[in-house]
Amino acid sequence: MGIIERQDLLAVYYAGNSREQTKYRHEYSLVEVKKRERDLSPLLKKLPADILRFLEIAGDLAEKYQLRLYLVGGQVRDIFLKVENRDLDLVLEGDLESYIRELADVFKVQYIYNAQFRTGNLVLPCGLNIDLAGLRRESYRYSGALPDVEPAEDILEDLFRRDYTVNSLVLSLNKAEWGLLLDFFNGLEDLQEGKLRLLHPFSFLDDPIRIIRGIRLAVKTGFTFEEESFALLEEVLTKADFSRLSLDRVLKEMELLFASPVDPALVALLRSYPVFRLLKLELEIDEKLTEQARELESYLAEFGEKNYNIEEWVMRMALFLADAGEGVLNWKVRSDFKEIFLAYYRYKHLLVELDRNLAADELAAKLKGLRDEELLILLVKAGSRRIKENILRYMKELKDIELKINGRDLLANGLEPGPLIREILDEVYRKRLKGSLDTREEQLAYARDLIRKSGENKE
């Protein structure tokens, strides 16, 4: 029986306080929880000099006040993967606010402290981003809720907040235990075997955002979900109720997921795991998206070199939202992002109209007003070479053609206010698209001729 079918267990779990929820996480842990230690001090010496120096200073400062300081999470994981990570997560046993204030003074930088969540942040001039937290335990009132936070008793209780075992590794930064790895959840073995394993079966229900983080980590590392964790992922995505999950949080995580180029591995993962259900969308991820994503990345690189101002993560996500329809209208994102997400849904009818030879003015009439991102979405979704050629022709040759005259010029040449102004400007624009009327003088002369002929017609 899956975890969601155990309604009796879930009811007791979500009714419990933070200590009770931690007890259930421990009792139902997916691994044997025990303290495993390993000396990693030789590996620390291979870190970039500025990272190593910061860790040494931070550890000495903790030692000065008899506090315990740990490096946790992705940085520890990436030491083994030999990947440079300039985002550091530190956990402190003790008064975090006083510690972070003094640490900021040492490096002469500003800091941020959040008393509610017992977290802080500072950024060093060398580019290191430091997140700090006190020992915390979390409880959730319902699936997908923001956690209630309380001080934890020890580092193990704090670690039960983590998502995957490979992110639960801890390094001591105190001088007496410098570089000592603490591995309570056998994360090092999972790291070596390339497995993503949850700490406990409530994890995806507590925070479904962990599913997206797992997919992002799988793409980054090539890791695969461990069998039981994979079963839990499938169960949650197909059976859980996400009605109370914050769409804003999901979208922020989606932005991180699509911040990097879409590769075949990500398309395969999104085909396997219906993660868009977290956004209340039922989408069919077609295998054609692999080639479309490759094509999109090529165009993003090409137009990026030409200084087109394109939000790349929005483009990548829009590629997968082709059939989302009006479901995105209630999302709290910028209005121009919504327009891009809706581009294919709203303008796919144009693809049929573009599948023929078109004169410049006909092509411009169909595509004028669409932003670059909308055009690119249509471009990669286009099924025929002729459609693609038409869209590229418009983007590269016609889109930026503008008139050097306006309605005021026509009024100054004797035309009365009215719809004829628009008609004449449109006719001048069509002529301009055909390759003539380059200068303002030529455009004015042609407009005067049209004004004269319109007067003659009235007579």
N, C-alpha and C positions, 0 to 999 in steps of 0.2 A: 504494500500500500504506500502511495506517495505521501509526501509531507502535507500536501494541500488536503488530501482526503482525511488526514488526521485532524479533523476539526476540533475534537476534544483537546488534543495537545496544543493546537494553535490558540484556542480560546484561553487556556491556562497560561500559555507563554506570553501572550500580549496583555494579559491582565496583571502580569507580574511586574514587580519593580526591577530596577537595574541589577540588583544582586541576584534576584531570582532568575532573570533572563540570562545572566552570565552563568548561573548554575546549569541551566538547561543547555546552553551552548557547550559547556564542558562535558556534560553527561552524554550528549548526542554528537560529540565531535567526530569528524570524519577521519581523524588520525589519532594515534596514541599520543596523548599530551604528556611530555616529560622533558626535563631540561637536558639539552644536548649542548656541549661546549666545544669550541675549536679556536685555536690561536690564529688570528688573521693579521697580526701586526706586520708580517712581511709584505702582505698584499697592500696594506695601507701606504707603505713607503712608495708604491708605484703610482699613487694618485697624483694628479697635477699639483704642482707646488703650492698654488694658491688655495686649493681645497685642503690639502694636508695641513698647511699653516693655520687655516681657520679652525679646523677640527682640533688641533693641538691647543690653540689659544682658548677655544670654547671649553675644552676638557679641563684645562688648568684653572679656568675661572670657576667651574663647577667644583673642582677639588678644593679651591680656596675657601668656599663656603660649605664644604662637606655635603655637597649635593651629588646626586648620581645623574649622569648625562649619557644618553644613548643616541646613536645614529640608527635610523629605522627605515624600512620600506624600500622604495625603488633604488635609492643610492646603494644600499647594501647588495641588493639583487644585481645591479649593474656592475658592481666591482667584480663579481664572478663572471659576468658576461663580457667584461672588458669593454664596456660602453661608457663613455664620459657622460656624466649626468651633473649638471650644474644647478639642479634643484635639490636642496638638502632638507631632509625632515629629521628634526631632533625632538626627543622626548626627555623631559626633565622630571626627576623626583624632587619636589620642593617648590619654593616660591617662584613661580615663573615670571611674574610681573617684575619683581626686583632683579631677577637674573637677566632678563632681556633688556632691561633699562641699562644695566651696567655693561652688558655685551655691546649694546649700541654705542655707548660712550667709548669703549675701547677702540671701536672701528670708526668712530666719529660719523655715524649715520643716523638717520631717523628710523623709528620703529613704530609698528602698529601692535596694539594689544586688545584682545577681545575678552572681557571678563566673563561674559556669559558662557562662552565655549572654551575658555582657558587656553586660548591660542594666541600666537603672535607671529610677526613677520618682520624681516629686515632684508634689505638688498645692499650688497657691497658694491663699491665702485668697480671691482673687477668683473661684475656680472653674476656673482653667486646670489641665488635667491634662497633665503633661509626661512623655512617654516618651523616654528617651535610650538610645542604643546606640553601641557602638564599631563601627568598620568590621569587617564579618564576612563570611565566606563559609561556605556550608553544603553539606553532603553528606548524602545519604540512602542508607541501607543497603538499603532496599526501598521500594516504593511505600507511602505513608502513614506511614512511620516518622517519629518525631521527629528533627530534623536533628542531625548532629554539627556543632559550631560551631568555627571557627578564625578567627584574625585575617585580614582581607583586606588586600591590598596597596594598594588605592586605592578610590575611591568607585565606579568602574565595576564592579569585581568585587563590591562590596557590593550594587549595584543589581540584579545578576542574581538576587538572592534574591526580588525583588518579583514580584507576580502579574501585573498588567496594566500596559500602557505608560502609561496615564493616572495610575497611582500610582508611576511611576518618575521623576517630575520632581523636580529638586533645586534649592534656592535657597541660595546662599552667604550666610552671615551675618557673615563677616569684613568689617572696615571697608573694606579695599582693593577688595573685590569685592561690596560690600553689594547684595543684590537681584539678583545675576547668576543667571539661570536656566541650568542645565545640563540638556540634553535629549538623552540618548544614544540613546533608542529611538523618537524621533519621537512621543513621547506627546502633545505639544501639538497636533499635527495630528489625532490620534485624538480628543483632547478636543474640538476644534472641530467634528469630524464626528460626535461622539456614538458612538464605537466602543469596544468593549471587546476589546482585542487582547492575547493572551499574549505574553510575551517570548520563550518558546521552547517547543517541543512536549513537553518533559518535565514542564512545570509542573503540570498536573493530576494526573499520576502521582506526582510528588514529594509533593504535598500536595492530595489531593482536596477538602479543606476550601475551597480556592480557588473551587470551583464554587459553593458556597453564598454565599461573599463576592461573587462576580460577580453572582449573582442579586439579592442585596441591593443592590448598587451599581446594577444595571439598574433596579430599582424606584425607587430614590432619585433617579436622574438621568434616567431615560427612555432611557438608552443601549441599544444592541443589540450582541450579540456579532458581531465581525468574522468573515467567512466561514470562514477557516481555523481560527480559534479555536472557532467553533461546531462545526465538523466534529470537532475534537479532543474537545470536550465530549461530543458524542454518542457518539463512539467509547469514551471512558473510561467513561461511564455504562452503556453496553450490554455492554462486553467486559472491563473491568478486574476484577481480583480485589481485593475490599475486606475479605477475611477477617482481615487483620492491622491494619486501620484501627481506631483507638480510637473506640468509640461515645461515650465521654465527650466527646471533642473535637467530634464531630459534633453532639451534643446542645447543647453550649455555643454553637456557631455557630447552631443552629436557634433557640435562645432569642433571640439577637440578631435573627435574621430575622423572628421573630414578635413582637418587642417593639413594633412599630408596627402600626397598623390594617391589616388585609388589604384590599387594593384589587383591582379587576379585573386590573390589570397583574401582580400577584403570582400570582393564580390562573392566568392565561394562561401565565406562565413555568413554573409547577409542572406544568401540563398538558403543556407542551412538553418539559420536561427532567425525567426520572424521578429526581430528586435523592434521594428517599426510599430508593433503593437503597443509598445510603451507610449507611443504618440497617438494611440487609438486609431491606427491605420491598418487596414488589411491590404498589403501590397504583394503583388507577384513579382519576384525578382527574377527577371528573364536572363538566360545565359548570354543573350546579346549584349548585356550591359558590360561584359568584360571588354569587348571590342570598342563599345561606345566610350567607356572610361578611358581606354588607351588613346582614342581619338581626341577626347576632351583634353587630356593632359597635354597632348601635342599642340592643340590650339591655344591652351592657356600659356604654354611656354612661348609660342610664337607671338601672341598678342601682348604678353607681358613684356617682351623685348621692345615693343612699340609703345610702351607706357600706357596701355589701356588700363583704366582704373577698374579692375574686376575683383570682386570678393570671391576668392577661389573656393573657400569651404562651402559657400552658398551654392556655387555652381555644381560642385561635386554632389552635394546632397540633393539638389534639384534633379539631377540625373535619375535618382532613385524614386523621386516623387512624381514621376510623369503621370501616374494614374491616381494620385491622391485626391484630385478634385478640390472641392470647396472646403475639405476638411482642415485646411491650413489657415483658414480665414480667422479663426479665433486664437491663433498663436500670438503671443506677445513678443513679436519681433518687428524690426523696422518694416515699414510699408513697402519699401523697394525690395526687401528680401522676399516678402510675400508675393510680389509681382513675379519675381524670378522663379519661386517655387511653383507658381501657377502657369508658367510660360507655356509649357507643352500642352497642358489641359486646355488653355484658352486659345492657342494659336495653331494647334495641329491641323486644323482645317486648311491652313495656308499651304501645307506641304503638297496637297493635291493640286492647288492652283499654281504652284511653282514648278510643277513637273512638265514644263513645256518651254519653248523658246519665247523669251519676253523682251520687248523693247525696254530701253532704260527707263522711260517714264512709266511704263506698266509695272516694272519691277519695283520702282520707288514708291508707287502708289500703294502697293501691297505691304511693303515692309517699313515705310516711313513711320516713325513714332515708336518703334520697338527699340528697347535699350540693347546694348552690346550683349549683355548676359542672356537676354531672351533670344536673340539671334543665334548665339552659340548653342543654346539648348536645342533649338530647331535644327541647327546644322548637324549636330552629332546624332540626332534622332532621324534625320532624313534617310529615306531608304534608297534613293537613286542618286547617281552621279550628277545628273542634270540639276536636281534640287540643290545639292551642295554647291555646285558651280554658281547657280543664281544667287544664293545667299552670300557666298564669298565675294562675288562680283559687287553686290550691293554694299557689303561692309568695306571693301577695299577701294572701290572706285566711286560709288555714288552717295554713300551715307553722309559724308562731310561736305557735300556740295551745298552751298547756301547762296541766296540772292544777296546782292549788294545794294538793293533798293527795297523800299517798304511802302506801306500805304500812304505815309505822309508825302512821299515823293509823288505819288499819283494824284493826291489832292492838290499839291502845289502846281501840277500840270493841268489843272482844270477839271479833274474828274470829281463828280459829286459823290458824297458819302453814300454807301450802299453795297449790296452784294457784288456789284461789278468789280470792286476793288480786289476781292478775293479771287474772282475768276481771272482777272488780268494777271495778277501775281502768279497764279497757278500756271497760266499759259507761258509766262516768262520762265518759270521754273522748269517746265517740261522742255522748253527749247534749250535751256541751259544744260539739262541732263544729256541732251543729244550731242553736246560737245561744243556748242557755240556760245556767244554772249559771255565771254570771259570777264569783260570789264564792266564797271558801273556805267560808263557812258553807253556801251552797247546795249545793256539791259534797259536803260532809260529810253534810248532811241526806239527800241522795239516796243516798249510799253506805250510811248507816245503814239506810235503807229496804231497800236491796238485801241487806244483811246479815240484816235481820230476815226477809225473804222466803226467803232461803236456809235459815235455821233452820227456818222453817215447813215448807219442802219436805222437810227431813230427817225431821221428825216424821210 
